[in-house]
């Protein structure tokens, strides 16, 4: 059994966290045991055995899915081209590892329309809701909010440290600094 870290959002409970990340609220007890928590478990003010909003919380995961391994904390995946096609080199599928895999995964998460995947309805981003609207500063702020919400949902992301958006004619550029569960902060840039 391994573990991964997530941030506690305002109004989260152990049950809501278990449901969101582990698929069922019944796993809240496992989270409490792993983190040595005591009732009320999560509160506005931290105390001995009680975490607060914004704190990091460990979640138990089966070893093959644990993101805490130092040799490959961001896992390995098939490499995709900018067009979304699989990359083939010397007749074999190419893979991407470490930070490059995290960057690829986050880029895909941001461009996939939220609720568009039948078996993964919570995967993706709501950026599609602003496509075609008149570019204004408020729209850029909304794009940054949608992007930040999508980035923090990746289990390899501990925190979105900084996110900015800029309007240039008919496009929006979003720059984000992400703190992964392992290592130093990484910068990303997305265009819309």
C-alpha positions in Angstrom: 0.0 0.0 0.0 1.3 3.5 -0.9 0.0 7.0 -0.5 -0.4 10.3 -2.3 -1.0 13.8 -1.0 -4.0 16.1 -1.7 -4.9 19.5 -0.4 -8.0 20.0 1.8 -10.5 22.5 0.3 -12.8 24.7 2.3 -15.8 22.7 3.5 -14.2 19.3 2.7 -14.9 16.4 5.0 -13.1 13.1 5.1 -16.2 11.5 3.5 -16.2 14.0 0.6 -12.5 13.6 0.1 -12.8 9.8 0.1 -15.7 10.0 -2.4 -13.8 12.4 -4.7 -10.4 10.6 -4.7 -11.2 7.0 -3.7 -14.6 6.5 -5.3 -16.6 5.9 -2.2 -17.2 7.8 1.1 -16.8 4.7 3.1 -13.0 5.0 2.9 -13.0 8.0 5.2 -11.8 5.8 8.1 -8.8 4.7 6.2 -7.8 8.3 5.6 -8.3 9.1 9.3 -6.0 6.2 10.3 -3.3 7.0 7.8 -3.1 10.7 9.0 -3.6 9.9 12.7 -6.6 12.2 12.9 -9.1 12.6 15.7 -12.6 14.1 15.6 -13.6 16.5 14.2 -10.8 15.5 11.8 -10.9 18.7 9.7 -11.7 22.1 11.1 -11.2 25.8 10.4 -8.5 25.9 13.0 -5.9 23.1 13.3 -5.4 21.3 16.5 -3.6 18.1 17.7 -4.9 15.4 15.4 -7.1 17.8 13.4 -6.2 19.3 10.0 -7.3 22.6 8.6 -8.4 23.8 5.1 -5.3 24.2 2.9 -3.4 21.5 4.7 -2.0 18.5 2.9 -3.7 15.1 3.5 -2.4 11.7 2.7 -4.6 9.2 0.9 -4.0 5.4 0.8 -3.6 4.0 -2.6 -2.6 0.5 -3.9 1.2 0.4 -4.5 1.0 0.4 -8.4 -0.9 3.7 -8.2 1.2 5.4 -5.4 2.6 8.7 -6.5 5.2 9.0 -3.8 8.0 6.9 -5.4 11.2 9.0 -5.8 12.4 7.1 -8.8 9.3 7.9 -11.0 6.9 10.1 -9.0 5.0 11.3 -12.1 4.7 7.8 -13.7 5.3 6.9 -17.3 2.8 7.2 -20.2 2.7 7.0 -23.9 4.1 10.2 -25.6 1.7 12.2 -27.7 2.5 14.7 -30.4 1.1 18.3 -30.4 -1.7 17.0 -32.6 -2.6 14.3 -30.0 -1.2 11.4 -32.1 0.9 8.7 -30.5 4.7 9.2 -31.2 6.4 6.2 -32.8 10.2 6.0 -33.0 12.0 3.1 -34.6 8.8 1.2 -34.9 8.0 1.4 -31.2 5.7 3.6 -29.2 7.6 6.3 -27.3 7.0 7.0 -23.7 7.3 10.1 -21.6 8.4 10.1 -17.9 9.0 12.4 -14.9 8.2 16.1 -15.3 7.6 15.7 -19.0 4.8 13.2 -18.3 3.3 15.6 -15.7 3.4 18.5 -18.3 1.8 16.3 -20.9 -0.9 15.0 -18.5 -1.8 18.5 -17.3 -2.0 19.9 -20.9 -4.4 17.1 -21.8 -6.5 17.6 -18.7 -6.9 21.3 -19.6 -7.9 20.8 -23.2 -10.4 17.9 -22.6 -13.9 19.2 -22.1 -15.2 18.4 -18.6 -17.9 15.7 -18.5 -17.1 14.7 -22.1 -15.6 11.3 -21.1 -18.3 8.7 -20.4 -16.3 6.8 -17.8 -14.5 9.7 -16.3 -17.0 12.6 -16.2 -15.0 14.6 -13.6 -11.9 14.6 -15.8 -11.1 17.7 -17.9 -11.7 21.4 -17.8 -14.6 23.9 -18.3 -12.6 26.1 -20.7 -14.9 25.1 -23.5 -17.6 27.2 -21.9 -15.8 30.4 -22.7 -14.8 29.6 -26.3 -16.4 32.1 -28.7 -17.1 34.8 -26.1 -15.8 38.3 -26.4 -12.4 38.5 -24.8 -12.4 40.7 -21.7 -10.3 40.8 -18.6 -13.1 39.1 -16.7 -13.1 36.2 -19.2 -9.4 35.8 -18.8 -9.9 35.6 -15.0 -12.6 33.0 -15.5 -10.2 31.0 -17.8 -7.6 31.1 -15.1 -10.1 29.9 -12.5 -11.2 27.0 -14.8 -7.6 26.0 -15.5 -6.6 26.1 -11.8 -9.6 23.9 -10.9 -8.5 21.4 -13.5 -4.9 21.4 -12.5 -5.5 20.8 -8.8 -7.6 17.7 -9.6 -4.5 15.9 -10.9 -3.3 13.6 -8.1 0.3 14.5 -8.8 -0.3 18.2 -8.1 -0.2 19.3 -4.5 -0.9 23.0 -5.2 -1.3 25.6 -7.9 1.1 28.2 -6.5 0.4 31.0 -9.0 -1.8 31.5 -12.0 -2.1 34.5 -14.3 -4.0 35.1 -17.5 -3.6 37.7 -20.2 -5.8 38.8 -23.1 -4.2 39.4 -26.5 -6.6 40.3 -29.3 -8.7 37.1 -29.7 -6.6 34.8 -27.5 -6.0 34.2 -23.8 -2.7 33.0 -22.4 -2.6 31.3 -19.0 0.6 30.8 -17.1 0.6 28.6 -14.0 3.1 27.6 -11.5 2.3 24.1 -10.1 3.8 22.5 -7.0 3.9 18.7 -7.6 3.7 16.2 -4.8 7.4 15.6 -5.3 10.1 18.1 -6.3 10.2 21.8 -7.1 7.5 24.0 -8.6 7.0 23.8 -12.4 5.8 26.4 -14.8 3.2 25.7 -17.5 1.7 27.9 -20.2 -1.6 27.3 -22.0 -3.1 29.2 -24.9 -6.8 29.5 -25.7 
